[in-house]
Amino acid sequence: MGTVMKRRCFTAGLAAVAGTTFGTAPSIVRADKWPDGPIKFIVGYAPSGTSDVSARVVGEAVSEKLGVQVLVENRPGAQGRIAADLVARSKPDGQTFLVSSVESLYQQAYEAKQPIKAGQPLVPISILTIQSLVVAAHPGRGWKTLADAVASAKATKQDLAYATPSAGIGSNAVAAELIFRKAGAKVMNVPYKGGGQAVQDLLAGIVPLGVLGSAPVVPYGKTGKLTLLAVTSKERDPLLPGVPGMAESGYPDIDLAQWFGVFAPAGTPKEIVDRMGAVLTEALANPKVVETLAKAALSPVGGTPEATARRFEAEGETWLNAVRTLGLKPA
């Protein structure tokens, strides 16, 4: 399709997140008393997916830094909307945050026909992790390469089912559409409520193929329970050096990744937003955190709230253009 998706320029979800002005409304919350008790990281997908892994690994380091418990709460459903709405309605006191894939939030803005902006109803704070997506197969199919899977899909009249972690217009579905449309193969997206659930059915052979985040599939790829056919970055991912990239798999125009960020309710005091951003960035530089994330093929990022907001908006436009080019619609 000629659509080039750069790891740094395209992400594949936030409902009407918007403005780069943080905490402008008067607040009775005293930033100098923050945090005031346990902090919640709300995740919009089931356990064991990339959002969940990112939240738990980084949350532990944040807990050590701030001296309070960080609780990870999974609220799966509606392509992450349930969790996003819960956090958006939460008191803006710096005690409740959303951990989400960025395209989930983009999709909500897209469905609401609202501009992709940062600040309402959720404020971007920092980027936790970024990953290549992985095309993985059940080993029982005997596929060793992406070309094997494509050939099988083209040879049968029945659509080849592939698993994705949500029913929305995620980067997983975008990657699959780019690959299989170009190849002229018939496929069918089978969405789940998170990467962890999708991997379980992939392991059981209920679906033969998955286009999923690296975190839930890499452990099974190392043990041979899944065959990792390709990553969606143009070149091989340094964290998965044994898995071919898109260029050598025959798709040099595809180069995409997915990132996961932390968001706060609108009206959260700027001092708290800035401090949490600094704490997250420090946590992501912790060698123990870096090592643990690397085992799931996740790269830590970090960054200030202002930089995160700029990236959120810029890449949102790239995502929107790709979705329109492919003619994808919300599930």
Secondary structure as the mmCIF struct_conf table of DSSP 4:
data_model
#
loop_
_struct_conf.conf_type_id
_struct_conf.id
_struct_conf.beg_label_comp_id
_struct_conf.beg_label_asym_id
_struct_conf.beg_label_seq_id
_struct_conf.end_label_comp_id
_struct_conf.end_label_asym_id
_struct_conf.end_label_seq_id
TURN_TY1_P TURN_TY1_P1 ARG A 7 CYS A 9
STRN STRN1 THR A 11 THR A 11
TURN_TY1_P TURN_TY1_P2 ALA A 15 ALA A 16
BEND BEND1 THR A 20 THR A 20
BEND BEND2 GLY A 23 GLY A 23
BEND BEND3 ALA A 25 ALA A 25
HELX_RH_3T_P HELX_RH_3T_P1 ALA A 31 LYS A 33
BEND BEND4 GLY A 37 GLY A 37
STRN STRN2 ILE A 39 VAL A 43
BEND BEND5 GLY A 44 TYR A 45
TURN_TY1_P TURN_TY1_P3 PRO A 47 SER A 48
BEND BEND6 GLY A 49 GLY A 49
HELX_RH_AL_P HELX_RH_AL_P1 THR A 50 LEU A 66
TURN_TY1_P TURN_TY1_P4 GLY A 67 GLY A 67
BEND BEND7 VAL A 68 VAL A 68
STRN STRN3 VAL A 70 ASN A 74
HELX_RH_3T_P HELX_RH_3T_P2 ALA A 78 GLY A 80
HELX_RH_AL_P HELX_RH_AL_P2 ARG A 81 ALA A 88
TURN_TY1_P TURN_TY1_P5 ARG A 89 ARG A 89
BEND BEND8 SER A 90 SER A 90
BEND BEND9 PRO A 92 GLN A 95
STRN STRN4 THR A 96 SER A 101
HELX_RH_AL_P HELX_RH_AL_P3 VAL A 102 GLU A 111
TURN_TY1_P TURN_TY1_P6 ALA A 112 LYS A 113
BEND BEND10 ALA A 118 PRO A 121
STRN STRN5 LEU A 122 ALA A 137
HELX_RH_3T_P HELX_RH_3T_P3 PRO A 139 ARG A 141
BEND BEND11 THR A 145 THR A 145
HELX_RH_AL_P HELX_RH_AL_P4 LEU A 146 ALA A 155
BEND BEND12 LYS A 157 GLN A 158
HELX_LH_PP_P HELX_LH_PP_P1 ASP A 159 ASP A 159
STRN STRN6 LEU A 160 THR A 164
BEND BEND13 PRO A 165 PRO A 165
BEND BEND14 ALA A 167 ILE A 169
HELX_RH_AL_P HELX_RH_AL_P5 SER A 171 ALA A 183
TURN_TY1_P TURN_TY1_P7 GLY A 184 GLY A 184
STRN STRN7 VAL A 187 PRO A 191
BEND BEND15 LYS A 193 GLY A 194
HELX_RH_AL_P HELX_RH_AL_P6 GLY A 195 ALA A 204
TURN_TY1_P TURN_TY1_P8 GLY A 205 GLY A 205
BEND BEND16 ILE A 206 PRO A 208
STRN STRN8 LEU A 209 GLY A 213
HELX_RH_AL_P HELX_RH_AL_P7 SER A 214 THR A 223
TURN_TY1_P TURN_TY1_P9 GLY A 224 GLY A 224
BEND BEND17 LYS A 225 LEU A 226
STRN STRN9 THR A 227 VAL A 231
BEND BEND18 THR A 232 GLU A 235
HELX_LH_PP_P HELX_LH_PP_P2 ARG A 236 ASP A 237
TURN_TY1_P TURN_TY1_P10 PRO A 238 LEU A 239
BEND BEND19 LEU A 240 LEU A 240
TURN_TY1_P TURN_TY1_P11 PRO A 241 GLY A 242
BEND BEND20 VAL A 243 VAL A 243
TURN_TY1_P TURN_TY1_P12 MET A 246 GLY A 250
TURN_TY1_P TURN_TY1_P13 PRO A 252 ASP A 253
STRN STRN10 ALA A 257 PRO A 265
TURN_TY1_P TURN_TY1_P14 ALA A 266 GLY A 267
HELX_RH_AL_P HELX_RH_AL_P8 LYS A 270 LEU A 284
TURN_TY1_P TURN_TY1_P15 ALA A 285 ALA A 285
HELX_RH_AL_P HELX_RH_AL_P9 PRO A 287 LYS A 295
TURN_TY1_P TURN_TY1_P16 ALA A 296 ALA A 297
STRN STRN11 SER A 299 GLY A 302
HELX_RH_AL_P HELX_RH_AL_P10 PRO A 305 LEU A 326
TURN_TY1_P TURN_TY1_P17 GLY A 327 GLY A 327
#
